[in-house]
Structure formats: structure tokens, C-alpha cells
Amino acid sequence: MQADTQTSPILASVLMVSAMAIIGVIDNVVALLADTIGLWQFHLSRSVLMFPLIVGLSLLGMGSMRPRRLGPVILRSVLITLAMLFYFASLALMPIAQALAGLFTSPIFVLLISAFAMGQRIGPWRILAVVIGFAGILCVLQPNPYEFDTQTLLPVAGGFFYALSAIITRSHCAQESTVALLAANIAMLGLAGAIGLAVLSFVPHPLPDGFVTRGIVWDMRPSLIWIVVQAVGSTIAVFMLIKSYQIGETSYVAVFEYSVMIFGPLFAWVALGQTISVMQIAGIGLIAAAGALLGWRSRRAAALEEVA
């Protein structure tokens, strides 16, 4: 049952755009880390650095670290951990524009899950939005039909789990402290990092060395500064992101997440020299248009229900 919560759409949108501006910059750091550290050690190290910052937020009165309902909070943390593992793995393998395009299939998944799992009606406008969004994803990812590469599915898998976490955040965690959700999220990411790191470091395996398959790297000096940047930036941005989903409707807030598809590739182009084609720019526009259309129809449907 969804909790009764106050909705503040303007504040939610400001928080989300600000969070996306930070994330769009700091997520480019992962490409710089891919050769010096592994995915699992990155998440474990980042979580260790972030946790004292989260405790500090709680001590400053931003919210309690103790969840009210442990089950939904754990479920949300597992889902978003899976999403972030897929997303961060893809950042090391492809330009950020492609990784973000895959991750931002999430509003489409939100719609499909709401329709087929939760019994909500899908009208022609929402079907059109799904078609437009899917066309945009193909434009950005540009999969080769003659040479299928499973790597292109990594960020899409992240988008699926991110959609599930967004639904859970609003429907079952709206009354939770933002700090409690952030703490649980980071703790779960750290635990996943520790497990993955232990398996890859101490269990014999035939996997080649790479960002996703790398075990313990003892000399962390080349990567430490970038992990600190990621930890501080993520603490601030994820706090604002969670808060925006708590005080705004999921379909409305999700539209403003698309601003990261401007901030991320723009910073990648300026700082790292990553370029995107005209077709990929068009694809980003299509994905954003699909999200905006989904948000508009959701708000209109909610307004009609209130009138009725």
C-alpha cells in the first residue's frame, strides 16, 4: 500500500537536475579507473569512504539511519545495487553516452512493469512513448545485427533493475529517512564489492584480467583521488536523487533524470575527448522525448482521476 506523502514537484525537479549535474561529471571518472582498479574494489572502497559522510549527514539532522521497514529497504538496496553494478561495468566498456542510454531505459521499464505486473492501463500515447524510446536506444547503442555483442545489454539490464528500485522507492519507502535509504544502499554496494573482490582474489578462475574481473589491487595510489571524488560527489548526488523520488511522483521525477544525458556526454567531450555522432544525439533526444511523454501522460491521468 502506498504511503500518503506530500508531493513537492518543483523541489523534486531542482534536486534531480542538481543530482544529475554532479553524476554527469563524476561518472566519467570510472573510465579513468578502469585500468588501475577493479569494479568490486572500486565499490568497496567507495562505500568505505562514503559511510562516514552519511553518518555525518545523520548527525547534522538530515535524517535517521535506522529504517522503519527493514524488508522494503533491503529489497530496494538489492535492486539498486544490481543496477549500479551493471551500469558501472558498462562505463568501463563504452562511452558514457551509450551507458546512460541503456540505463535510461528505466522509465520504459517502469511503464511496462506498472502495466503488466501492477495492472495499470496503457493507452496509445504511452505505447507511442515506448516505441519512440526504443528507437532512441537503438540510435545511441547502435547494435550490429550481424555481430551481436552482449556488452550492449549491460546498461539495459541496469535500467531494468533501476526501474524496479524507483517503483519501490515511491510505493514502499516514501516514509523512510533519505539518510537511511542512502546508508542501506551504500552498505549493500559495499557488501557486493567485498564478496566479488573475495571471490575474484582467492577463488581460482580462468577469467582474463579486466575491470569487471580484477581482484585486489594493493597499490591504490593511482586511483585513490578519483575514488574520493566519486565518494563525495555520489554522497551528495544520491542523497538528492533519493529525496526527489520521495517527494515527487516517480513518472514526473524520472523525466528530469534525462538531464544527465546532457551533462555526462558534454563533460566527457570537454574533459576526455569522447565524441558522439549525430545519430546518437538524435537518439538521446528521442529517449528524452519518450520520457517526457510518459511523464505528461502520467500526470494527466492522475489529474483526471482526481477530477473523477
C-alpha positions in Angstrom: 0.0 0.0 0.0 1.4 3.4 -1.0 2.0 5.8 1.8 0.4 9.2 2.0 3.1 11.7 1.3 3.4 15.3 0.5 4.4 16.0 -3.1 6.7 18.9 -4.0 7.2 18.8 -7.7 9.3 22.0 -8.0 11.7 21.0 -5.3 11.9 17.4 -6.6 12.8 18.7 -10.1 15.5 21.0 -8.7 17.0 18.3 -6.6 17.0 15.8 -9.5 18.6 18.2 -12.0 21.3 19.1 -9.5 22.0 15.5 -8.7 22.3 14.7 -12.4 24.7 17.5 -13.0 27.0 16.1 -10.3 26.6 12.5 -11.5 27.2 13.5 -15.1 30.6 14.8 -14.1 31.8 12.2 -11.6 30.7 9.1 -13.6 33.2 9.9 -16.2 35.8 9.2 -13.6 35.1 5.4 -13.9 36.8 5.4 -17.4 40.0 6.7 -15.7 39.8 4.0 -13.1 39.3 1.0 -15.4 43.0 0.3 -15.9 44.1 0.7 -12.3 41.4 -1.0 -10.2 38.5 -3.4 -10.4 34.8 -2.9 -10.3 34.4 -4.7 -6.9 37.3 -3.0 -5.2 36.0 0.4 -6.5 32.6 -0.2 -4.9 34.0 -1.5 -1.7 36.5 1.4 -1.4 33.9 4.0 -2.3 31.4 2.6 0.2 34.0 2.7 3.0 34.7 6.4 2.2 31.0 7.3 1.8 29.7 5.7 5.0 31.3 8.3 7.4 29.9 11.1 5.2 26.4 9.5 5.5 26.8 9.3 9.3 27.8 13.0 9.2 24.5 13.8 7.3 22.6 12.0 10.0 24.4 13.8 12.8 23.6 17.1 11.1 19.9 16.3 11.4 19.3 15.2 7.8 17.6 12.1 8.9 17.9 8.9 11.0 20.0 6.0 9.7 17.5 3.4 11.1 14.9 2.2 8.6 11.2 2.0 9.6 10.5 -1.1 7.5 13.7 -3.2 7.0 12.3 -5.5 4.3 11.4 -3.0 1.6 14.6 -1.0 2.3 16.8 -4.2 1.9 14.9 -5.1 -1.3 15.4 -1.6 -2.7 19.0 -1.7 -1.9 19.5 -5.1 -3.6 17.7 -3.8 -6.8 19.7 -0.6 -7.0 23.0 -2.4 -6.3 22.3 -4.7 -9.2 21.5 -1.7 -11.4 24.7 0.1 -10.4 26.9 -2.9 -10.9 25.6 -3.3 -14.5 25.9 0.4 -15.1 29.4 1.0 -13.7 30.6 -2.1 -15.6 29.3 -0.7 -18.8 31.1 2.7 -18.2 34.4 1.0 -18.5 33.5 -0.7 -21.7 31.7 2.0 -23.7 31.3 5.8 -23.9 29.2 7.3 -21.2 26.5 8.4 -23.7 25.9 4.7 -24.6 26.0 3.6 -21.0 23.5 6.3 -20.0 21.2 5.5 -22.9 21.0 1.9 -21.7 20.4 2.9 -18.1 17.7 5.3 -19.1 15.5 2.6 -20.5 14.3 2.7 -16.9 11.2 4.9 -17.5 10.1 2.5 -20.2 10.5 -0.4 -17.8 8.6 1.5 -15.2 5.7 1.7 -17.6 5.8 -1.9 -18.7 6.1 -3.2 -15.1 3.3 -0.9 -14.0 1.1 -2.3 -16.8 1.9 -6.0 -16.8 2.8 -6.5 -13.1 0.6 -3.9 -11.4 -2.4 -4.0 -13.7 -2.3 -0.3 -14.8 -3.8 0.6 -18.2 -1.5 1.6 -21.1 -3.1 4.0 -23.6 -1.9 4.7 -27.2 0.2 7.7 -26.1 2.2 5.5 -23.7 2.7 2.8 -26.3 3.9 5.5 -28.7 6.4 6.7 -26.0 7.8 3.1 -25.6 8.3 2.9 -29.4 10.0 6.3 -29.5 12.2 5.4 -26.6 13.2 2.1 -28.1 14.1 3.8 -31.4 16.2 6.2 -29.4 18.0 3.4 -27.6 18.9 1.8 -30.9 20.2 5.1 -32.3 22.5 5.5 -29.3 23.7 2.0 -28.7 23.9 1.2 -32.5 23.9 -2.6 -32.0 25.4 -4.5 -35.0 22.7 -7.0 -36.2 25.4 -9.2 -37.8 27.7 -9.2 -34.8 25.7 -9.3 -31.5 27.7 -8.0 -28.5 26.3 -8.8 -25.1 28.1 -5.8 -23.7 25.4 -3.5 -25.1 22.9 -5.2 -22.8 24.8 -4.4 -19.6 23.4 -0.8 -19.2 19.9 -2.0 -20.3 20.0 -4.6 -17.5 20.9 -1.7 -15.2 17.9 0.2 -16.5 15.6 -2.7 -15.6 16.7 -3.0 -12.0 16.8 0.8 -11.7 13.2 0.9 -12.7 12.3 -1.7 -10.1 14.1 0.3 -7.4 12.4 3.6 -8.4 8.9 1.9 -8.1 9.8 0.5 -4.7 11.2 3.9 -3.5 7.9 5.6 -4.0 5.5 2.8 -3.2 7.1 1.3 -0.1 10.0 3.6 1.0 8.5 7.1 0.8 8.2 7.4 4.6 11.8 6.3 5.1 14.5 8.7 6.0 16.6 9.6 3.0 19.7 9.0 5.0 18.5 5.5 6.0 17.9 4.6 2.3 21.3 6.0 1.3 23.1 4.2 4.1 21.4 0.9 3.2 22.2 1.4 -0.5 25.9 2.1 0.1 26.1 -0.8 2.6 24.7 -3.2 0.1 27.1 -1.9 -2.7 30.0 -2.3 -0.3 28.9 -5.8 0.6 28.6 -6.8 -3.0 32.0 -5.3 -3.7 33.6 -7.3 -0.8 32.0 -10.5 -2.0 33.1 -10.0 -5.6 36.6 -9.0 -4.6 37.0 -12.0 -2.3 35.8 -14.4 -5.0 38.0 -13.0 -7.7 41.0 -12.7 -5.5 41.0 -16.0 -3.7 39.0 -18.5 -5.9 40.8 -19.8 -8.9 39.1 -18.8 -12.2 40.0 -18.7 -15.9 38.7 -15.1 -16.5 41.1 -12.6 -18.1 42.1 -9.5 -16.2 39.8 -6.6 -16.7 37.7 -4.0 -14.9 34.9 -6.4 -14.0 37.1 -9.5 -13.4 40.0 -7.9 -11.5 40.8 -8.9 -7.9 42.6 -7.0 -5.2 45.0 -4.2 -6.3 47.3 -3.5 -3.4 48.7 -0.2 -4.7 45.7 2.1 -4.8 47.6 5.4 -5.1 46.9 6.0 -8.8 43.2 5.5 -8.3 42.6 6.8 -4.7 42.0 10.5 -5.6 39.3 9.6 -8.2 37.6 7.2 -5.7 37.4 10.1 -3.2 35.9 12.3 -5.9 33.3 9.6 -6.7 32.6 9.1 -3.0 32.0 12.7 -2.1 30.1 13.5 -5.2 27.9 10.4 -5.0 27.0 11.0 -1.4 25.7 14.5 -2.3 24.0 13.5 -5.6 22.4 10.2 -4.4 21.0 11.9 -1.3 19.3 14.5 -3.6 18.2 11.8 -6.0 16.5 9.7 -3.3 14.9 12.7 -1.8 13.5 13.8 -5.2 11.8 10.4 -5.6 10.4 10.5 -2.1 8.7 13.9 -2.6 7.8 13.7 -6.3 5.8 11.3 -8.4 8.0 8.6 -10.0 6.9 9.3 -13.5 7.4 13.1 -13.1 10.8 12.9 -11.4 12.1 10.4 -13.9 11.8 12.9 -16.7 14.4 15.2 -15.1 16.8 12.4 -14.8 17.4 12.7 -18.6 19.4 15.9 -17.9 22.3 13.7 -17.1 22.4 12.7 -20.8 23.4 16.3 -21.4 25.8 16.8 -18.5 27.6 13.4 -18.9 28.4 13.4 -22.6 29.2 17.1 -22.5 31.8 16.7 -19.8 33.2 13.6 -21.5 33.6 15.6 -24.7 35.3 18.6 -22.9 37.5 16.6 -20.5 38.1 13.3 -22.1 37.6 13.9 -25.8 34.8 11.4 -26.2 32.6 12.3 -29.2 29.1 11.2 -30.2 27.6 11.0 -33.6 24.6 12.9 -35.0 22.6 9.7 -34.8 23.5 9.3 -31.2 22.5 12.9 -30.4 19.2 12.2 -32.2 18.8 9.0 -30.1 19.3 10.9 -26.9 16.6 13.4 -28.0 14.2 10.5 -28.7 14.8 8.9 -25.3 14.3 12.2 -23.6 11.1 12.9 -25.6 9.8 9.4 -24.7 10.4 10.1 -21.0 8.7 13.5 -21.2 5.7 12.0 -23.0 5.4 9.3 -20.3 5.6 11.9 -17.6 3.0 14.1 -19.2 0.5 11.2 -19.7 1.0 10.0 -16.1 0.3 13.5 -14.7 -2.7 13.9 -16.9 -4.1 10.5 -15.9 -3.6 11.4 -12.2 -5.4 14.8 -12.7 -8.3 13.0 -14.4 -8.6 10.6 -11.5 -8.7 13.4 -9.0 -11.5 15.2 -11.0 -13.4 11.9 -11.2 
